[in-house]
Structures are given as C-alpha cells and as structure tokens.
Amino acid sequence: MIVVDAVFLVLMIDPAATAIVRGASDLYTDDPNLGKYLKGTSVTLRLIDDLPSPPEEPQRKLDL
C-alpha cells in the first residue's frame, strides 16, 4: 500500500531531517538505520546503547 509506505518513510526520515535543518551536531537514537539518511551531513549518529550507564548509586543513603 503506497500510503502506508509513504507514512513509514516520513517517520524514518523526520528525525534525521529535523537534526540537519536545526543544525544539530549529534542525533541520539536507538535506530541505527537512521545513519543512512545522515551520510554527507555534519550530523553524527549516536546510539543510545552506547551512552555510559548512570552511576550505580548517585545518592548516598542516610543512616536514620
């Protein structure tokens, strides 16, 4: 169905296009396939899985 394919294409390209137009330096996503839409641009694709994990215990417990 052409309409479904067109909607899917817009949803796939939209984050990449928005990053390019808004002048972003990085695009954080969990979709590695967006990289093909960023080729030839200055936007770097960063995968969320590659982000460092938060600290184990960011706040110390109080002894009450």
Phi and psi in radians as a Rosetta constraint file:
Dihedral C 1 N 2 CA 2 C 2 CIRCULARHARMONIC -1.200 0.35
Dihedral N 2 CA 2 C 2 N 3 CIRCULARHARMONIC -0.686 0.35
Dihedral C 2 N 3 CA 3 C 3 CIRCULARHARMONIC -1.108 0.35
Dihedral N 3 CA 3 C 3 N 4 CIRCULARHARMONIC -0.783 0.35
Dihedral C 3 N 4 CA 4 C 4 CIRCULARHARMONIC -1.104 0.35
Dihedral N 4 CA 4 C 4 N 5 CIRCULARHARMONIC -0.756 0.35
Dihedral C 4 N 5 CA 5 C 5 CIRCULARHARMONIC -1.088 0.35
Dihedral N 5 CA 5 C 5 N 6 CIRCULARHARMONIC -0.698 0.35
Dihedral C 5 N 6 CA 6 C 6 CIRCULARHARMONIC -1.161 0.35
Dihedral N 6 CA 6 C 6 N 7 CIRCULARHARMONIC -0.730 0.35
Dihedral C 6 N 7 CA 7 C 7 CIRCULARHARMONIC -1.132 0.35
Dihedral N 7 CA 7 C 7 N 8 CIRCULARHARMONIC -0.750 0.35
Dihedral C 7 N 8 CA 8 C 8 CIRCULARHARMONIC -1.073 0.35
Dihedral N 8 CA 8 C 8 N 9 CIRCULARHARMONIC -0.742 0.35
Dihedral C 8 N 9 CA 9 C 9 CIRCULARHARMONIC -1.103 0.35
Dihedral N 9 CA 9 C 9 N 10 CIRCULARHARMONIC -0.734 0.35
Dihedral C 9 N 10 CA 10 C 10 CIRCULARHARMONIC -1.121 0.35
Dihedral N 10 CA 10 C 10 N 11 CIRCULARHARMONIC -0.726 0.35
Dihedral C 10 N 11 CA 11 C 11 CIRCULARHARMONIC -1.158 0.35
Dihedral N 11 CA 11 C 11 N 12 CIRCULARHARMONIC -0.552 0.35
Dihedral C 11 N 12 CA 12 C 12 CIRCULARHARMONIC -1.319 0.35
Dihedral N 12 CA 12 C 12 N 13 CIRCULARHARMONIC -0.727 0.35
Dihedral C 12 N 13 CA 13 C 13 CIRCULARHARMONIC -1.429 0.35
Dihedral N 13 CA 13 C 13 N 14 CIRCULARHARMONIC -0.490 0.35
Dihedral C 13 N 14 CA 14 C 14 CIRCULARHARMONIC -0.937 0.35
Dihedral N 14 CA 14 C 14 N 15 CIRCULARHARMONIC -0.850 0.35
Dihedral C 14 N 15 CA 15 C 15 CIRCULARHARMONIC -1.084 0.35
Dihedral N 15 CA 15 C 15 N 16 CIRCULARHARMONIC -0.682 0.35
Dihedral C 15 N 16 CA 16 C 16 CIRCULARHARMONIC -1.180 0.35
Dihedral N 16 CA 16 C 16 N 17 CIRCULARHARMONIC -0.783 0.35
Dihedral C 16 N 17 CA 17 C 17 CIRCULARHARMONIC -1.110 0.35
Dihedral N 17 CA 17 C 17 N 18 CIRCULARHARMONIC -0.721 0.35
Dihedral C 17 N 18 CA 18 C 18 CIRCULARHARMONIC -1.094 0.35
Dihedral N 18 CA 18 C 18 N 19 CIRCULARHARMONIC -0.754 0.35
Dihedral C 18 N 19 CA 19 C 19 CIRCULARHARMONIC -1.091 0.35
Dihedral N 19 CA 19 C 19 N 20 CIRCULARHARMONIC -0.716 0.35
Dihedral C 19 N 20 CA 20 C 20 CIRCULARHARMONIC -1.170 0.35
Dihedral N 20 CA 20 C 20 N 21 CIRCULARHARMONIC -0.867 0.35
Dihedral C 20 N 21 CA 21 C 21 CIRCULARHARMONIC -1.146 0.35
Dihedral N 21 CA 21 C 21 N 22 CIRCULARHARMONIC -0.651 0.35
Dihedral C 21 N 22 CA 22 C 22 CIRCULARHARMONIC -1.424 0.35
Dihedral N 22 CA 22 C 22 N 23 CIRCULARHARMONIC -0.055 0.35
Dihedral C 22 N 23 CA 23 C 23 CIRCULARHARMONIC 1.346 0.35
Dihedral N 23 CA 23 C 23 N 24 CIRCULARHARMONIC 0.511 0.35
Dihedral C 23 N 24 CA 24 C 24 CIRCULARHARMONIC -1.221 0.35
Dihedral N 24 CA 24 C 24 N 25 CIRCULARHARMONIC 2.606 0.35
Dihedral C 24 N 25 CA 25 C 25 CIRCULARHARMONIC -1.620 0.35
Dihedral N 25 CA 25 C 25 N 26 CIRCULARHARMONIC -0.457 0.35
Dihedral C 25 N 26 CA 26 C 26 CIRCULARHARMONIC -2.401 0.35
Dihedral N 26 CA 26 C 26 N 27 CIRCULARHARMONIC 2.615 0.35
Dihedral C 26 N 27 CA 27 C 27 CIRCULARHARMONIC -2.174 0.35
Dihedral N 27 CA 27 C 27 N 28 CIRCULARHARMONIC 1.999 0.35
Dihedral C 27 N 28 CA 28 C 28 CIRCULARHARMONIC -1.629 0.35
Dihedral N 28 CA 28 C 28 N 29 CIRCULARHARMONIC 2.196 0.35
Dihedral C 28 N 29 CA 29 C 29 CIRCULARHARMONIC -2.694 0.35
Dihedral N 29 CA 29 C 29 N 30 CIRCULARHARMONIC 2.940 0.35
Dihedral C 29 N 30 CA 30 C 30 CIRCULARHARMONIC -1.848 0.35
Dihedral N 30 CA 30 C 30 N 31 CIRCULARHARMONIC 0.131 0.35
Dihedral C 30 N 31 CA 31 C 31 CIRCULARHARMONIC -1.921 0.35
Dihedral N 31 CA 31 C 31 N 32 CIRCULARHARMONIC 1.777 0.35
Dihedral C 31 N 32 CA 32 C 32 CIRCULARHARMONIC -1.174 0.35
Dihedral N 32 CA 32 C 32 N 33 CIRCULARHARMONIC -0.294 0.35
Dihedral C 32 N 33 CA 33 C 33 CIRCULARHARMONIC -1.240 0.35
Dihedral N 33 CA 33 C 33 N 34 CIRCULARHARMONIC -0.275 0.35
Dihedral C 33 N 34 CA 34 C 34 CIRCULARHARMONIC -1.193 0.35
Dihedral N 34 CA 34 C 34 N 35 CIRCULARHARMONIC -0.319 0.35
Dihedral C 34 N 35 CA 35 C 35 CIRCULARHARMONIC -1.010 0.35
Dihedral N 35 CA 35 C 35 N 36 CIRCULARHARMONIC -0.572 0.35
Dihedral C 35 N 36 CA 36 C 36 CIRCULARHARMONIC -1.174 0.35
Dihedral N 36 CA 36 C 36 N 37 CIRCULARHARMONIC -0.430 0.35
Dihedral C 36 N 37 CA 37 C 37 CIRCULARHARMONIC -1.469 0.35
Dihedral N 37 CA 37 C 37 N 38 CIRCULARHARMONIC -0.203 0.35
Dihedral C 37 N 38 CA 38 C 38 CIRCULARHARMONIC -1.756 0.35
Dihedral N 38 CA 38 C 38 N 39 CIRCULARHARMONIC -0.050 0.35
Dihedral C 38 N 39 CA 39 C 39 CIRCULARHARMONIC -1.072 0.35
Dihedral N 39 CA 39 C 39 N 40 CIRCULARHARMONIC 2.367 0.35
Dihedral C 39 N 40 CA 40 C 40 CIRCULARHARMONIC 1.465 0.35
Dihedral N 40 CA 40 C 40 N 41 CIRCULARHARMONIC 0.120 0.35
Dihedral C 40 N 41 CA 41 C 41 CIRCULARHARMONIC -2.000 0.35
Dihedral N 41 CA 41 C 41 N 42 CIRCULARHARMONIC 3.033 0.35
Dihedral C 41 N 42 CA 42 C 42 CIRCULARHARMONIC -1.598 0.35
Dihedral N 42 CA 42 C 42 N 43 CIRCULARHARMONIC 0.064 0.35
Dihedral C 42 N 43 CA 43 C 43 CIRCULARHARMONIC -1.473 0.35
Dihedral N 43 CA 43 C 43 N 44 CIRCULARHARMONIC 2.256 0.35
Dihedral C 43 N 44 CA 44 C 44 CIRCULARHARMONIC -1.722 0.35
Dihedral N 44 CA 44 C 44 N 45 CIRCULARHARMONIC 2.299 0.35
Dihedral C 44 N 45 CA 45 C 45 CIRCULARHARMONIC -1.449 0.35
Dihedral N 45 CA 45 C 45 N 46 CIRCULARHARMONIC 2.201 0.35
Dihedral C 45 N 46 CA 46 C 46 CIRCULARHARMONIC -2.103 0.35
Dihedral N 46 CA 46 C 46 N 47 CIRCULARHARMONIC 2.200 0.35
Dihedral C 46 N 47 CA 47 C 47 CIRCULARHARMONIC -1.514 0.35
Dihedral N 47 CA 47 C 47 N 48 CIRCULARHARMONIC 2.412 0.35
Dihedral C 47 N 48 CA 48 C 48 CIRCULARHARMONIC -1.057 0.35
Dihedral N 48 CA 48 C 48 N 49 CIRCULARHARMONIC -0.604 0.35
Dihedral C 48 N 49 CA 49 C 49 CIRCULARHARMONIC -1.119 0.35
Dihedral N 49 CA 49 C 49 N 50 CIRCULARHARMONIC -0.370 0.35
Dihedral C 49 N 50 CA 50 C 50 CIRCULARHARMONIC -1.502 0.35
Dihedral N 50 CA 50 C 50 N 51 CIRCULARHARMONIC -0.132 0.35
Dihedral C 50 N 51 CA 51 C 51 CIRCULARHARMONIC -1.205 0.35
Dihedral N 51 CA 51 C 51 N 52 CIRCULARHARMONIC 2.568 0.35
Dihedral C 51 N 52 CA 52 C 52 CIRCULARHARMONIC -1.157 0.35
Dihedral N 52 CA 52 C 52 N 53 CIRCULARHARMONIC 2.586 0.35
Dihedral C 52 N 53 CA 53 C 53 CIRCULARHARMONIC -1.245 0.35
Dihedral N 53 CA 53 C 53 N 54 CIRCULARHARMONIC 2.619 0.35
Dihedral C 53 N 54 CA 54 C 54 CIRCULARHARMONIC -1.175 0.35
Dihedral N 54 CA 54 C 54 N 55 CIRCULARHARMONIC 2.815 0.35
Dihedral C 54 N 55 CA 55 C 55 CIRCULARHARMONIC -1.010 0.35
Dihedral N 55 CA 55 C 55 N 56 CIRCULARHARMONIC 2.628 0.35
Dihedral C 55 N 56 CA 56 C 56 CIRCULARHARMONIC -0.994 0.35
Dihedral N 56 CA 56 C 56 N 57 CIRCULARHARMONIC -0.883 0.35
Dihedral C 56 N 57 CA 57 C 57 CIRCULARHARMONIC -2.371 0.35
Dihedral N 57 CA 57 C 57 N 58 CIRCULARHARMONIC 1.582 0.35
Dihedral C 57 N 58 CA 58 C 58 CIRCULARHARMONIC -1.149 0.35
Dihedral N 58 CA 58 C 58 N 59 CIRCULARHARMONIC -0.350 0.35
Dihedral C 58 N 59 CA 59 C 59 CIRCULARHARMONIC -2.286 0.35
Dihedral N 59 CA 59 C 59 N 60 CIRCULARHARMONIC 2.331 0.35
Dihedral C 59 N 60 CA 60 C 60 CIRCULARHARMONIC -1.264 0.35
Dihedral N 60 CA 60 C 60 N 61 CIRCULARHARMONIC 2.611 0.35
Dihedral C 60 N 61 CA 61 C 61 CIRCULARHARMONIC -1.431 0.35
Dihedral N 61 CA 61 C 61 N 62 CIRCULARHARMONIC 2.524 0.35
Dihedral C 61 N 62 CA 62 C 62 CIRCULARHARMONIC -1.588 0.35
Dihedral N 62 CA 62 C 62 N 63 CIRCULARHARMONIC 2.386 0.35
Dihedral C 62 N 63 CA 63 C 63 CIRCULARHARMONIC -1.529 0.35
Dihedral N 63 CA 63 C 63 N 64 CIRCULARHARMONIC 1.736 0.35
